[in-house]
């Protein structure tokens, strides 16, 4: 994206309540039950996949975990696998050494502090190695059904471009989203916004002509 596009990425004009309601009504109609794209079978495998997904595509993570989870799908089996063997699976991913180290460390922490179970507490989740606020929100939302919104690069971009929740930091955007997203839509808002940013409101060239909400969006440099 050129300099002009970067300057225009965010709009300071916030959407009105009725406009926000309409955005999520359209998302809900188009995709009533949106799903994340990380493959997992248990809360633990979801946690591992989320930690491995930092600065890496979900597709790459799914390729790595397809074999990994056949041999290590619990904290106990992951610890038994060990860091060196785990790196054989994580090697295709960015920062694979650090990620393998974190996965082994968080697996040990789950065994020692939580009886091998993934805790349903933000504080406890964020205390695990490799788990920050965004990752904790993904777990709380996807595994435990809590109406929280994880702000990744896609959610951050969509929120700023559209005027839904302009903000200079993920924390600021998350705080605004929690305030403005209508309660009936909050449970699924995380997935709708991520998928919209990943496949329609793309970083380099947003695909405005096929956007469900282009008539509401405040982005001043829409593509034709």
Helices and strands as residue ranges (DSSP letters): H 3-7, H 17-30, H 43-52, H 58-71, H 75-81, H 83-90, H 96-114, H 122-126, H 133-142, H 153-162, H 170-180, H 183-199, G 208-210
